[in-house]
């Protein structure tokens, strides 16, 4: 996900519709500071918010997920010419729409943590072809922790006895767990082929912390997909 391209797209949408950052923020139910961070490429909206933007301003959701900055505009050709072309291509278009309609529609589910010491927020967007996972916030809400010599984290999928790495976080040194997780987000594209896999398989965020005396502390945070699949 290209944060800068998505930020430029959001800024263009806002300016094309003569909206201030606060007016757009009010429409989306966020703060104007959040909109400012999006436009400056410092953060990206939650996938559910991207879906709302795509619906409100008629932008293909897949284009937004891939960071494209083009907005479809109506053709300036005369309606008579368009009518002739559409008549010639009508049957082909109908067949293509029937074939691709179900594959192009995204379903959205929220994801959260099943561990009391960690609070995870995010979304999963999926259709028949692919799925995207976006974890927008990871917070440590346990007791105050000490500074660690090194911190790493890995998101993996556990299915029966098979464990598959999905993504990993940047290694950090000399900080506590709360600081390490603050502002961290994880984005995974083409993760799974359907919703059933997202709910059947176990997603786990594993955090490895090395103490000053070189002992390894491992936190395993189960992640769940809220609501059932359609």
Buried (B, 14 or more C-beta within 10 A) or exposed (E): BBBBBBBBBBBBBBEEEEBEBEBBBBBBEBEBEBBBBBBEBEBBBBBBBBBBBBEEBEBBBBBBBBBBBEBEEEEEEEEEEEEEEEEEEEEEEEEEEEEEEEEEEBBBBBBBBEBEBBBBBBBBBBBBEBBBBBBBBBBBEEEEBEBBBBBBBBBBBBEEEEEEEBBEBEEBEEBBBEBBBEEBBBBBBEBBBBBEBBBEBBBBBBBBBBEEEEEEBEBEBBBBBEEEBE
